[in-house]
Amino acid sequence: MRLIVGLGNPGIRYAGTRHNIGFEVVDRFARRHGARLRRRWCRSLVADLRIRGEEFLLAKPQTFMNLSGEAVRELLLRTKAAAADMLVVCDDINLPLGRIRLRPTGSAGGHHGLESIISCIRSQDFPRLRVGVGEGNNRQDVRDHVLGRFHRSERRLVEDVIETAADCLDCAVQEGLHIAMNRFNGVVLE
């Protein structure tokens, strides 16, 4: 992997929402390694990072979730990276809060950010780390749920999940995708 992309929506209005957990995970991962995503490039906030002699580009597209693919396509073209060299971190309403799932490939699963990426790069053959944000309640529509903020009672668990997802990224980068999948896909935080 040469490119790690966290998905979310830019701006203070969306900070702390369920949809922005991809941004939060990449920010946490960056801080661990002494980096901050501040530089603007390819319609994204980016940071360069070196881990064990290998160079990585961390990115948070600033195109809004549903247009994430436009920024990702630019990032792949400019870095000359293949889709398989990228790992995308995003929220997942089909996973309960406290679960993460790392996969080497797959469909968008109804996630509009992933749909945009798949459409723009014409491939679904890239790893993705899905971070569970729960389904919400039956009366709440999906949009309201993902654009809503976590409840105060969930915040400790959210912090634990962000930390665990950053651990998973570290493992994937340093030990390989399949080792990270085996180590983290069954973990349930409470």
NURO-640052 format. One record per atom (N, C-alpha, C, CB): atom name; x, y, z. Coordinates in Angstrom, 2 decimals. Glycine has a CB too. Example, Ala and Ser with C-alpha at 12.3 -4.5 7.8 and 13.67 -1.06 7.14 Angstrom:
! residues 2
R name    east   north      up
R    N   13.19   -5.69    7.80
R   CA   12.30   -4.50    7.80
R    C   13.20   -3.30    7.80
R   CB   11.31   -4.47    9.05
R    N   12.85   -2.25    7.08
R   CA   13.67   -1.06    7.14
R    C   12.90    0.03    7.87
R   CB   14.08   -0.60    5.72
//
This chain:
! residues 190
R name    east   north      up
R    N    0.84   -1.19    0.00
R   CA    0.00    0.00    0.00
R    C    0.87    1.24    0.00
R   CB   -0.95    0.00    1.21
R    N    0.53    2.14   -0.87
R   CA    1.25    3.41   -0.92
R    C    0.36    4.57   -0.56
R   CB    1.84    3.63   -2.30
R    N   -0.95    4.37   -0.62
R   CA   -1.91    5.44   -0.41
R    C   -2.95    4.97    0.61
R   CB   -2.58    5.87   -1.74
R    N   -3.14    5.75    1.67
R   CA   -4.17    5.46    2.67
R    C   -5.13    6.63    2.67
R   CB   -3.55    5.21    4.11
R    N   -6.40    6.34    2.36
R   CA   -7.41    7.38    2.19
R    C   -8.50    7.21    3.24
R   CB   -8.02    7.32    0.77
R    N   -8.75    8.26    3.99
R   CA   -9.87    8.29    4.92
R    C  -11.02    9.06    4.29
R   CB   -9.47    8.92    6.28
R    N  -12.22    8.49    4.35
R   CA  -13.37    9.16    3.75
R    C  -14.17    9.94    4.79
R   CB  -14.28    8.14    3.06
R    N  -14.73   11.05    4.34
R   CA  -15.56   11.89    5.19
R    C  -16.00   13.11    4.42
R   CB  -14.80   12.31    6.46
R    N  -16.59   14.05    5.13
R   CA  -17.02   15.31    4.55
R    C  -16.21   16.44    5.17
R   CB  -18.54   15.54    4.76
R    N  -15.75   17.40    4.35
R   CA  -14.95   18.50    4.89
R    C  -15.80   19.52    5.65
R   CB  -14.20   19.20    3.77
R    N  -15.14   20.26    6.51
R   CA  -15.80   21.38    7.18
R    C  -16.23   21.07    8.59
R   CB  -16.98   21.82    6.39
R    N  -16.34   22.12    9.36
R   CA  -16.68   22.03   10.78
R    C  -18.08   21.45   10.98
R   CB  -16.59   23.40   11.43
R    N  -18.96   21.70   10.03
R   CA  -20.35   21.22   10.13
R    C  -20.41   19.69   10.27
R   CB  -21.16   21.66    8.89
R    N  -19.46   19.00    9.64
R   CA  -19.49   17.54    9.62
R    C  -18.49   16.90   10.59
R   CB  -19.20   17.05    8.23
R    N  -17.70   17.72   11.26
R   CA  -16.71   17.18   12.21
R    C  -17.43   16.38   13.30
R   CB  -15.86   18.33   12.84
R    N  -16.93   15.21   13.59
R   CA  -17.50   14.39   14.65
R    C  -18.71   13.58   14.25
R   CB  -17.85   15.24   15.77
R    N  -19.11   13.63   12.97
R   CA  -20.26   12.84   12.55
R    C  -19.82   11.40   12.27
R   CB  -20.92   13.46   11.29
R    N  -20.79   10.52   12.22
R   CA  -20.52    9.11   11.97
R    C  -19.85    8.92   10.61
R   CB  -21.82    8.29   12.05
R    N  -20.26    9.70    9.63
R   CA  -19.70    9.59    8.28
R    C  -18.22    9.97    8.23
R   CB  -20.49   10.47    7.31
R    N  -17.75   10.71    9.22
R   CA  -16.36   11.20    9.20
R    C  -15.40   10.33   10.00
R   CB  -16.32   12.60    9.74
R    N  -15.82    9.17   10.39
R   CA  -14.93    8.33   11.20
R    C  -13.69    7.91   10.39
R   CB  -15.68    7.08   11.70
R    N  -13.82    7.83    9.06
R   CA  -12.65    7.54    8.22
R    C  -11.59    8.63    8.36
R   CB  -13.06    7.40    6.75
R    N  -12.02    9.89    8.38
R   CA  -11.10   11.00    8.61
R    C  -10.42   10.84    9.98
R   CB  -11.85   12.36    8.54
R    N  -11.22   10.52   11.00
R   CA  -10.68   10.43   12.36
R    C   -9.64    9.32   12.49
R   CB  -11.81   10.20   13.36
R    N   -9.90    8.19   11.85
R   CA   -8.95    7.07   11.91
R    C   -7.63    7.46   11.25
R   CB   -9.55    5.81   11.24
R    N   -7.70    8.08   10.07
R   CA   -6.48    8.47    9.36
R    C   -5.74    9.55   10.13
R   CB   -6.80    8.96    7.93
R    N   -6.46   10.48   10.74
R   CA   -5.81   11.49   11.57
R    C   -5.08   10.85   12.75
R   CB   -6.85   12.51   12.08
R    N   -5.72    9.88   13.40
R   CA   -5.09    9.20   14.54
R    C   -3.84    8.44   14.09
R   CB   -6.08    8.22   15.22
R    N   -3.94    7.74   12.98
R   CA   -2.80    7.01   12.42
R    C   -1.65    7.97   12.10
R   CB   -3.22    6.24   11.14
R    N   -1.98    9.12   11.50
R   CA   -0.97   10.12   11.15
R    C   -0.27   10.65   12.41
R   CB   -1.62   11.30   10.38
R    N   -1.04   11.00   13.43
R   CA   -0.45   11.53   14.67
R    C    0.51   10.53   15.31
R   CB   -1.55   11.89   15.66
R    N    0.17    9.26   15.27
R   CA    1.06    8.23   15.82
R    C    2.44    8.27   15.18
R   CB    0.45    6.84   15.63
R    N    2.46    8.65   13.92
R   CA    3.70    8.65   13.16
R    C    4.26   10.05   12.94
R   CB    3.49    7.97   11.83
R    N    3.77   11.01   13.74
R   CA    4.30   12.37   13.70
R    C    3.92   13.17   12.48
R   CB    5.77   12.31   13.79
R    N    2.80   12.85   11.86
R   CA    2.36   13.57   10.65
R    C    1.02   14.24   10.91
R   CB    2.26   12.60    9.44
R    N    0.74   15.26   10.11
R   CA   -0.56   15.94   10.14
R    C   -0.98   16.21    8.71
R   CB   -0.50   17.28   10.96
R    N   -2.23   15.94    8.43
R   CA   -2.75   16.14    7.08
R    C   -3.15   17.61    6.93
R   CB   -3.96   15.20    6.79
R    N   -2.23   18.40    6.37
R   CA   -2.45   19.84    6.23
R    C   -2.28   20.33    4.80
R   CB   -1.51   20.60    7.14
R    N   -1.37   19.69    4.07
R   CA   -1.06   20.14    2.72
R    C   -2.22   19.81    1.78
R   CB    0.25   19.48    2.21
R    N   -2.57   20.76    0.92
R   CA   -3.65   20.54   -0.06
R    C   -3.03   20.08   -1.38
R   CB   -4.49   21.85   -0.27
R    N   -3.57   18.96   -1.87
R   CA   -3.07   18.41   -3.13
R    C   -4.14   17.46   -3.67
R   CB   -1.70   17.66   -2.93
R    N   -4.42   17.56   -4.95
R   CA   -5.41   16.69   -5.60
R    C   -6.76   16.73   -4.89
R   CB   -4.90   15.25   -5.65
R    N   -7.20   17.92   -4.55
R   CA   -8.49   18.13   -3.88
R    C   -8.60   17.32   -2.58
R   CB   -9.62   17.75   -4.81
R    N   -7.48   17.20   -1.89
R   CA   -7.41   16.45   -0.63
R    C   -6.47   17.15    0.32
R   CB   -6.96   15.00   -0.87
R    N   -6.62   16.84    1.60
R   CA   -5.60   17.17    2.59
R    C   -4.71   15.96    2.67
R   CB   -6.22   17.55    4.00
R    N   -3.40   16.16    2.57
R   CA   -2.48   15.03    2.50
R    C   -1.30   15.22    3.45
R   CB   -1.97   14.84    1.06
R    N   -0.64   14.10    3.72
R   CA    0.61   14.10    4.49
R    C    1.46   12.95    3.99
R   CB    0.34   13.97    6.03
R    N    2.75   13.20    3.89
R   CA    3.70   12.14    3.53
R    C    4.17   11.47    4.80
R   CB    4.90   12.71    2.73
R    N    4.41   10.19    4.70
R   CA    4.79    9.41    5.86
R    C    5.76    8.32    5.43
R   CB    3.56    8.81    6.55
R    N    6.74    8.05    6.25
R   CA    7.68    6.96    5.99
R    C    7.62    6.00    7.17
R   CB    9.15    7.49    5.77
R    N    7.33    4.74    6.87
R   CA    7.28    3.69    7.89
R    C    8.16    2.54    7.41
R   CB    5.81    3.21    8.17
R    N    9.15    2.22    8.23
R   CA   10.09    1.14    7.90
R    C   10.68    1.28    6.50
R   CB    9.38   -0.22    8.03
R    N   11.03    2.50    6.15
R   CA   11.67    2.77    4.88
R    C   10.73    2.86    3.69
R   CB   12.66    1.74    4.61
R    N    9.45    2.64    3.91
R   CA    8.48    2.70    2.81
R    C    7.70    4.01    2.90
R   CB    7.51    1.49    2.84
R    N    7.48    4.63    1.75
R   CA    6.76    5.91    1.71
R    C    5.27    5.70    1.50
R   CB    7.32    6.81    0.60
R    N    4.50    6.48    2.24
R   CA    3.04    6.45    2.15
R    C    2.52    7.86    2.00
R   CB    2.42    5.76    3.40
R    N    1.38    7.97    1.34
R   CA    0.67    9.23    1.27
R    C   -0.66    9.01    1.97
R   CB    0.47    9.72   -0.22
R    N   -0.92    9.81    2.99
R   CA   -2.21    9.79    3.67
R    C   -3.06   10.88    3.07
R   CB   -2.05    9.98    5.22
R    N   -4.35   10.61    2.88
R   CA   -5.21   11.60    2.23
R    C   -6.62   11.59    2.81
R   CB   -5.28   11.34    0.74
R    N   -7.19   12.80    2.86
R   CA   -8.60   12.97    3.21
R    C   -9.21   13.82    2.10
R   CB   -8.78   13.65    4.65
R    N   -9.93   13.20    1.16
R   CA  -10.55   13.96    0.07
R    C  -11.46   15.06    0.61
R   CB  -11.34   13.03   -0.84
R    N  -11.41   16.21   -0.03
R   CA  -12.21   17.36    0.39
R    C  -13.35   17.62   -0.59
R   CB  -11.33   18.60    0.51
R    N  -13.74   16.61   -1.33
R   CA  -14.77   16.73   -2.37
R    C  -16.16   16.37   -1.86
R   CB  -14.42   15.85   -3.54
R    N  -16.31   16.09   -0.60
R   CA  -17.51   15.55    0.02
R    C  -17.63   14.07   -0.33
R   CB  -18.77   16.33   -0.44
R    N  -18.26   13.34    0.57
R   CA  -18.29   11.89    0.51
R    C  -18.72   11.35   -0.85
R   CB  -19.22   11.36    1.56
R    N  -19.82   11.85   -1.38
R   CA  -20.38   11.27   -2.61
R    C  -19.54   11.53   -3.85
R   CB  -21.76   11.80   -2.83
R    N  -18.53   12.38   -3.75
R   CA  -17.64   12.66   -4.87
R    C  -16.19   12.27   -4.55
R   CB  -17.71   14.15   -5.25
R    N  -16.00   11.44   -3.55
R   CA  -14.66   11.04   -3.13
R    C  -13.84   10.45   -4.26
R   CB  -14.75   10.04   -2.00
R    N  -14.49    9.76   -5.16
R   CA  -13.78    9.11   -6.26
R    C  -13.03   10.08   -7.15
R   CB  -14.75    8.34   -7.09
R    N  -13.53   11.30   -7.28
R   CA  -12.85   12.28   -8.13
R    C  -11.47   12.60   -7.57
R   CB  -13.69   13.57   -8.25
R    N  -11.39   12.83   -6.27
R   CA  -10.10   13.12   -5.63
R    C   -9.21   11.88   -5.64
R   CB  -10.30   13.61   -4.18
R    N   -9.79   10.72   -5.36
R   CA   -9.01    9.47   -5.33
R    C   -8.42    9.17   -6.70
R   CB   -9.89    8.30   -4.86
R    N   -9.19    9.38   -7.75
R   CA   -8.67    9.16   -9.11
R    C   -7.46   10.05   -9.36
R   CB   -9.78    9.44  -10.18
R    N   -7.55   11.33   -8.97
R   CA   -6.42   12.25   -9.13
R    C   -5.21   11.78   -8.33
R   CB   -6.81   13.67   -8.70
R    N   -5.45   11.35   -7.10
R   CA   -4.35   10.88   -6.25
R    C   -3.65    9.67   -6.87
R   CB   -4.87   10.53   -4.85
R    N   -4.42    8.73   -7.38
R   CA   -3.83    7.54   -7.99
R    C   -3.04    7.91   -9.25
R   CB   -4.93    6.52   -8.34
R    N   -3.59    8.81  -10.06
R   CA   -2.90    9.22  -11.28
R    C   -1.59    9.94  -10.96
R   CB   -3.80   10.12  -12.14
R    N   -1.65   10.88  -10.01
R   CA   -0.47   11.69   -9.70
R    C    0.61   10.89   -8.99
R   CB   -0.86   12.86   -8.84
R    N    0.22    9.88   -8.19
R   CA    1.21    9.07   -7.48
R    C    1.62    7.84   -8.30
R   CB    0.67    8.62   -6.12
R    N    0.93    7.64   -9.43
R   CA    1.18    6.47  -10.29
R    C    0.98    5.16   -9.52
R   CB    2.61    6.53  -10.87
R    N    0.03    5.18   -8.59
R   CA   -0.28    4.00   -7.79
R    C   -1.44    3.24   -8.44
R   CB   -0.64    4.38   -6.34
R    N   -1.45    1.95   -8.27
R   CA   -2.56    1.11   -8.72
R    C   -3.62    1.09   -7.63
R   CB   -2.07   -0.34   -9.07
R    N   -4.83    0.71   -8.00
R   CA   -5.91    0.62   -7.02
R    C   -5.52   -0.29   -5.86
R   CB   -7.20    0.11   -7.68
R    N   -4.84   -1.38   -6.16
R   CA   -4.45   -2.34   -5.12
R    C   -3.41   -1.77   -4.15
R   CB   -3.90   -3.60   -5.76
R    N   -2.78   -0.64   -4.52
R   CA   -1.80    0.03   -3.65
R    C   -2.45    0.99   -2.66
R   CB   -0.79    0.78   -4.49
R    N   -3.78    1.04   -2.68
R   CA   -4.52    2.00   -1.86
R    C   -5.34    1.24   -0.82
R   CB   -5.44    2.89   -2.74
R    N   -5.45    1.81    0.36
R   CA   -6.37    1.30    1.38
R    C   -7.30    2.44    1.76
R   CB   -5.59    0.75    2.64
R    N   -8.61    2.19    1.72
R   CA   -9.63    3.19    2.01
R    C  -10.25    2.88    3.37
R   CB  -10.71    3.24    0.90
R    N  -10.40    3.91    4.20
R   CA  -11.04    3.78    5.51
R    C  -12.36    4.53    5.47
R   CB  -10.11    4.32    6.66
R    N  -13.45    3.83    5.82
R   CA  -14.77    4.48    5.77
R    C  -15.69    3.94    6.87
R   CB  -15.42    4.27    4.40
R    N  -16.79    4.62    7.07
R   CA  -17.82    4.19    8.01
R    C  -18.65    3.07    7.38
R   CB  -18.72    5.38    8.43
R    N  -19.34    2.31    8.23
R   CA  -20.22    1.23    7.74
R    C  -21.40    1.11    8.68
R   CB  -19.45   -0.13    7.63
R    N  -22.60    1.39    8.16
R   CA  -23.81    1.28    8.98
R    C  -24.24   -0.17    9.17
R   CB  -24.94    2.08    8.36
R    N  -23.69   -1.08    8.39
R   CA  -24.05   -2.48    8.52
R    C  -23.23   -3.20    9.58
R   CB  -23.89   -3.18    7.20
R    N  -22.28   -2.51   10.16
R   CA  -21.49   -3.06   11.27
R    C  -21.87   -2.30   12.54
R   CB  -19.95   -2.95   10.99
R    N  -22.03   -3.00   13.64
R   CA  -22.33   -2.29   14.89
R    C  -21.13   -1.47   15.35
R   CB  -22.74   -3.29   15.99
R    N  -21.39   -0.44   16.09
R   CA  -20.32    0.34   16.70
R    C  -19.51   -0.61   17.58
R   CB  -20.89    1.56   17.53
R    N  -18.20   -0.59   17.42
R   CA  -17.34   -1.49   18.16
R    C  -16.75   -2.59   17.29
R   CB  -18.10   -2.11   19.29
R    N  -17.09   -2.60   16.00
R   CA  -16.55   -3.60   15.07
R    C  -15.87   -2.90   13.91
R   CB  -17.68   -4.54   14.55
R    N  -14.80   -3.51   13.41
R   CA  -14.18   -3.06   12.17
R    C  -14.03   -4.28   11.28
R   CB  -12.78   -2.36   12.44
R    N  -13.92   -4.05    9.99
R   CA  -13.74   -5.15    9.05
R    C  -12.81   -4.70    7.93
R   CB  -15.11   -5.63    8.49
R    N  -11.72   -5.43    7.78
R   CA  -10.74   -5.17    6.73
R    C  -10.93   -6.21    5.65
R   CB   -9.28   -5.20    7.29
R    N  -11.03   -5.76    4.40
R   CA  -11.21   -6.66    3.26
R    C  -10.24   -6.25    2.15
R   CB  -12.68   -6.65    2.75
R    N   -9.73   -7.24    1.38
R   CA   -8.80   -6.92    0.29
R    C   -9.49   -6.33   -0.94
R   CB   -8.04   -8.15   -0.10
R    N  -10.76   -6.66   -1.16
R   CA  -11.55   -6.14   -2.29
R    C  -13.01   -6.21   -1.89
R   CB  -11.28   -6.96   -3.62
R    N  -13.89   -5.83   -2.80
R   CA  -15.31   -5.99   -2.52
R    C  -16.14   -4.92   -3.18
R   CB  -15.56   -5.97   -1.04
R    N  -17.42   -5.03   -2.98
R   CA  -18.36   -4.07   -3.56
R    C  -18.45   -2.84   -2.66
R   CB  -19.77   -4.72   -3.76
R    N  -19.23   -1.88   -3.11
R   CA  -19.44   -0.67   -2.32
R    C  -20.36   -0.95   -1.13
R   CB  -20.03    0.44   -3.19
R    N  -21.19   -1.96   -1.23
R   CA  -22.10   -2.29   -0.14
R    C  -23.04   -1.16    0.22
R   CB  -21.31   -2.68    1.08
R    N  -23.40   -0.33   -0.76
R   CA  -24.32    0.77   -0.52
R    C  -23.66    2.03    0.01
R   CB  -25.36    0.35    0.44
R    N  -22.35    2.03    0.18
R   CA  -21.64    3.21    0.70
R    C  -21.35    4.14   -0.48
R   CB  -20.31    2.80    1.44
R    N  -21.89    5.35   -0.44
R   CA  -21.77    6.28   -1.58
R    C  -20.34    6.72   -1.85
R   CB  -22.63    7.50   -1.33
R    N  -19.52    6.84   -0.83
R   CA  -18.11    7.19   -1.05
R    C  -17.39    6.09   -1.80
R   CB  -17.41    7.46    0.28
R    N  -17.60    4.85   -1.39
R   CA  -16.99    3.72   -2.10
R    C  -17.55    3.60   -3.51
R   CB  -17.21    2.41   -1.32
R    N  -18.85    3.83   -3.66
R   CA  -19.45    3.80   -5.01
R    C  -18.77    4.80   -5.92
R   CB  -20.97    4.09   -4.93
R    N  -18.53    6.00   -5.42
R   CA  -17.87    7.04   -6.20
R    C  -16.46    6.61   -6.59
R   CB  -17.83    8.34   -5.41
R    N  -15.72    6.05   -5.64
R   CA  -14.36    5.60   -5.95
R    C  -14.38    4.51   -7.01
R   CB  -13.65    5.10   -4.67
R    N  -15.22    3.51   -6.81
R   CA  -15.30    2.39   -7.76
R    C  -15.67    2.89   -9.15
R   CB  -16.32    1.34   -7.29
R    N  -16.61    3.81   -9.22
R   CA  -17.03    4.36  -10.50
R    C  -15.91    5.16  -11.17
R   CB  -18.26    5.26  -10.31
R    N  -15.21    5.97  -10.41
R   CA  -14.17    6.84  -10.97
R    C  -12.90    6.11  -11.36
R   CB  -13.84    7.92   -9.98
R    N  -12.53    5.09  -10.60
R   CA  -11.29    4.38  -10.94
R    C  -11.56    3.08  -11.71
R   CB  -10.49    4.07   -9.67
R    N  -12.84    2.77  -11.88
R   CA  -13.29    1.58  -12.63
R    C  -12.68    0.29  -12.09
R   CB  -12.93    1.73  -14.10
R    N  -12.64    0.22  -10.77
R   CA  -12.14   -0.99  -10.12
R    C  -12.65   -1.03   -8.69
R   CB  -10.58   -1.04  -10.15
R    N  -12.94   -2.23   -8.22
R   CA  -13.27   -2.40   -6.80
R    C  -12.18   -3.24   -6.12
R   CB  -14.66   -3.07   -6.64
R    N  -11.07   -3.40   -6.83
R   CA   -9.96   -4.22   -6.33
R    C   -8.97   -3.40   -5.51
R   CB   -9.24   -4.88   -7.49
R    N   -9.45   -2.89   -4.39
R   CA   -8.59   -2.17   -3.45
R    C   -9.05   -2.52   -2.04
R   CB   -8.63   -0.61   -3.70
R    N   -8.10   -2.61   -1.11
R   CA   -8.46   -2.90    0.28
R    C   -9.27   -1.77    0.90
R   CB   -7.20   -3.17    1.12
R    N  -10.15   -2.16    1.83
R   CA  -10.92   -1.15    2.55
R    C  -11.10   -1.60    3.99
R   CB  -12.31   -0.91    1.88
R    N  -11.01   -0.64    4.87
R   CA  -11.24   -0.86    6.29
R    C  -12.55   -0.17    6.63
R   CB  -10.05   -0.33    7.16
R    N  -13.54   -0.97    6.95
R   CA  -14.87   -0.44    7.30
R    C  -14.97   -0.37    8.82
R   CB  -16.02   -1.34    6.71
R    N  -15.44    0.77    9.30
R   CA  -15.56    1.01   10.73
R    C  -17.04    1.13   11.06
R   CB  -14.77    2.30   11.17
R    N  -17.51    0.23   11.90
R   CA  -18.93    0.20   12.23
R    C  -19.40    1.44   12.97
R   CB  -19.24   -1.01   13.06
R    N  -20.53    1.99   12.51
R   CA  -21.14    3.14   13.17
R    C  -22.58    2.84   13.57
R   CB  -21.08    4.38   12.26
R    N  -23.01    1.58   13.40
R   CA  -24.36    1.18   13.79
R    C  -25.40    1.59   12.78
R   CB  -24.70    1.75   15.12
R    N  -26.57    1.00   12.91
R   CA  -27.66    1.21   11.96
R    C  -28.58    2.37   12.33
R   CB  -28.47   -0.02   11.85
R    N  -28.52    2.84   13.54
R   CA  -29.49    3.84   13.97
R    C  -30.77    3.15   14.35
R   CB  -29.74    4.89   12.87
R    N  -31.81    3.92   14.55
R   CA  -33.09    3.29   14.87
R    C  -33.97    3.25   13.63
R   CB  -33.81    4.04   16.02
R    N  -35.03    2.50   13.68
R   CA  -35.89    2.29   12.51
R    C  -36.55    3.55   12.02
R   CB  -36.94    1.28   12.83
R    N  -36.77    4.51   12.90
R   CA  -37.46    5.74   12.49
R    C  -36.51    6.75   11.85
R   CB  -38.14    6.38   13.70
R    N  -35.24    6.53   11.98
R   CA  -34.24    7.47   11.49
R    C  -33.76    7.03   10.11
R   CB  -33.05    7.58   12.47
R    N  -33.74    7.92    9.15
R   CA  -33.23    7.50    7.85
R    C  -31.71    7.45    7.86
R   CB  -33.73    8.44    6.73
R    N  -31.16    6.75    6.89
R   CA  -29.72    6.51    6.83
R    C  -28.94    7.82    6.78
R   CB  -29.37    5.65    5.62
R    N  -29.39    8.75    5.97
R   CA  -28.68   10.03    5.82
R    C  -28.58   10.76    7.15
R   CB  -29.40   10.92    4.79
R    N  -29.69   10.84    7.86
R   CA  -29.67   11.51    9.17
R    C  -28.75   10.79   10.14
R   CB  -31.09   11.58    9.75
R    N  -28.74    9.47   10.05
R   CA  -27.90    8.69   10.97
R    C  -26.42    8.95   10.71
R   CB  -28.20    7.19   10.82
R    N  -25.98    8.83    9.46
R   CA  -24.54    8.97    9.19
R    C  -24.08   10.41    9.31
R   CB  -24.22    8.45    7.80
R    N  -24.97   11.37    9.10
R   CA  -24.58   12.77    9.25
R    C  -24.78   13.27   10.68
R   CB  -25.37   13.64    8.29
R    N  -25.29   12.38   11.53
R   CA  -25.46   12.72   12.94
R    C  -24.18   12.45   13.73
R   CB  -26.62   11.93   13.54
R    N  -24.09   13.07   14.87
R   CA  -22.93   12.87   15.74
R    C  -23.19   11.70   16.68
R   CB  -22.61   14.15   16.53
R    N  -22.10   11.15   17.17
R   CA  -22.21   10.08   18.14
R    C  -22.80   10.63   19.44
R   CB  -20.83    9.41   18.40
R    N  -23.58    9.81   20.12
R   CA  -24.14   10.20   21.41
R    C  -23.02   10.24   22.44
R   CB  -25.26    9.23   21.86
R    N  -23.20   11.07   23.44
R   CA  -22.20   11.19   24.50
R    C  -21.90    9.83   25.11
R   CB  -22.68   12.17   25.58
R    N  -22.92    9.00   25.25
R   CA  -22.73    7.67   25.85
R    C  -21.90    6.75   24.96
R   CB  -24.10    7.03   26.13
R    N  -21.78    7.06   23.67
R   CA  -21.00    6.24   22.73
R    C  -19.55    6.72   22.59
R   CB  -21.67    6.25   21.36
R    N  -19.24    7.90   23.08
R   CA  -17.95    8.52   22.78
R    C  -16.74    7.69   23.23
R   CB  -17.89    9.88   23.41
R    N  -16.81    7.07   24.40
R   CA  -15.68    6.25   24.86
R    C  -15.46    5.08   23.91
R   CB  -15.92    5.74   26.28
R    N  -16.55    4.44   23.49
R   CA  -16.44    3.32   22.55
R    C  -15.91    3.81   21.20
R   CB  -17.81    2.63   22.38
R    N  -16.35    4.97   20.76
R   CA  -15.86    5.54   19.49
R    C  -14.36    5.74   19.57
R   CB  -16.58    6.89   19.18
R    N  -13.86    6.29   20.67
R   CA  -12.42    6.49   20.83
R    C  -11.67    5.17   20.78
R   CB  -12.12    7.20   22.16
R    N  -12.24    4.14   21.42
R   CA  -11.61    2.81   21.39
R    C  -11.59    2.24   19.97
R   CB  -12.36    1.84   22.32
R    N  -12.66    2.45   19.23
R   CA  -12.75    1.94   17.85
R    C  -11.75    2.66   16.96
R   CB  -14.18    2.11   17.30
R    N  -11.64    3.97   17.10
R   CA  -10.68    4.74   16.30
R    C   -9.26    4.25   16.59
R   CB  -10.80    6.26   16.60
R    N   -8.96    4.03   17.86
R   CA   -7.64    3.54   18.25
R    C   -7.38    2.14   17.67
R   CB   -7.50    3.51   19.78
R    N   -8.37    1.28   17.74
R   CA   -8.24   -0.09   17.21
R    C   -8.09   -0.07   15.69
R   CB   -9.45   -0.95   17.62
R    N   -8.85    0.79   15.02
R   CA   -8.73    0.90   13.56
R    C   -7.34    1.40   13.17
R   CB   -9.83    1.84   12.99
R    N   -6.80    2.34   13.95
R   CA   -5.43    2.81   13.69
R    C   -4.42    1.69   13.94
R   CB   -5.09    4.05   14.58
R    N   -4.67    0.87   14.96
R   CA   -3.83   -0.32   15.20
R    C   -3.88   -1.24   13.98
R   CB   -4.30   -1.07   16.47
R    N   -5.06   -1.43   13.44
R   CA   -5.24   -2.28   12.27
R    C   -4.46   -1.74   11.07
R   CB   -6.72   -2.41   11.92
R    N   -4.50   -0.43   10.87
R   CA   -3.72    0.17    9.78
R    C   -2.24   -0.07    9.99
R   CB   -4.01    1.68    9.68
R    N   -1.77    0.14   11.22
R   CA   -0.36   -0.12   11.53
R    C    0.02   -1.56   11.19
R   CB   -0.08    0.16   13.02
R    N   -0.82   -2.49   11.59
R   CA   -0.56   -3.90   11.33
R    C   -0.55   -4.18    9.83
R   CB   -1.61   -4.78   12.03
R    N   -1.52   -3.65    9.10
R   CA   -1.60   -3.87    7.66
R    C   -0.36   -3.34    6.95
R   CB   -2.85   -3.22    7.08
R    N    0.10   -2.17    7.36
R   CA    1.26   -1.53    6.75
R    C    2.55   -2.28    7.08
R   CB    1.37   -0.08    7.20
R    N    2.67   -2.71    8.33
R   CA    3.93   -3.28    8.78
R    C    4.01   -4.80    8.67
R   CB    4.17   -2.89   10.19
R    N    2.85   -5.48    8.77
R   CA    2.88   -6.95    8.76
R    C    2.11   -7.56    7.59
R   CB    2.32   -7.47   10.04
R    N    1.31   -6.77    6.93
R   CA    0.57   -7.27    5.77
R    C   -0.93   -7.31    6.01
R   CB    1.06   -8.64    5.41
R    N   -1.66   -7.22    4.92
R   CA   -3.11   -7.15    4.94
R    C   -3.74   -8.39    5.58
R   CB   -3.65   -6.96    3.53
R    N   -3.29   -9.56    5.20
R   CA   -3.92  -10.78    5.69
R    C   -3.68  -11.01    7.18
R   CB   -3.41  -11.97    4.91
R    N   -2.52  -10.64    7.67
R   CA   -2.27  -10.74    9.12
R    C   -3.19   -9.77    9.85
R   CB   -0.77  -10.43    9.44
R    N   -3.34   -8.56    9.33
R   CA   -4.24   -7.58    9.95
R    C   -5.68   -8.07    9.92
R   CB   -4.13   -6.22    9.23
R    N   -6.10   -8.68    8.82
R   CA   -7.46   -9.22    8.74
R    C   -7.67  -10.28    9.81
R   CB   -7.74   -9.80    7.34
R    N   -6.73  -11.20    9.93
R   CA   -6.86  -12.28   10.92
R    C   -6.87  -11.75   12.35
R   CB   -5.73  -13.28   10.76
R    N   -6.11  -10.71   12.60
R   CA   -5.98  -10.18   13.95
R    C   -7.16   -9.30   14.36
R   CB   -4.70   -9.40   14.07
R    N   -7.72   -8.53   13.42
R   CA   -8.70   -7.50   13.79
R    C  -10.14   -7.75   13.37
R   CB   -8.27   -6.21   13.22
R    N  -10.39   -8.58   12.37
R   CA  -11.77   -8.73   11.89
R    C  -12.72   -9.36   12.91
R   CB  -11.77   -9.57   10.65
R    N  -12.24  -10.14   13.84
R   CA  -13.11  -10.76   14.83
R    C  -13.24   -9.98   16.12
R   CB  -12.63  -12.11   15.14
R    N  -12.54   -8.86   16.24
R   CA  -12.52   -8.10   17.48
R    C  -13.87   -7.37   17.67
R   CB  -11.35   -7.08   17.49
R    N  -14.43   -7.49   18.86
R   CA  -15.66   -6.78   19.21
R    C  -15.36   -5.95   20.45
R   CB  -16.87   -7.76   19.47
R    N  -15.44   -4.64   20.30
R   CA  -15.21   -3.72   21.44
R    C  -16.55   -3.39   22.08
R   CB  -14.48   -2.41   20.97
R    N  -16.52   -3.24   23.37
R   CA  -17.77   -2.87   24.09
R    C  -17.52   -1.74   25.05
R   CB  -18.34   -4.08   24.86
//
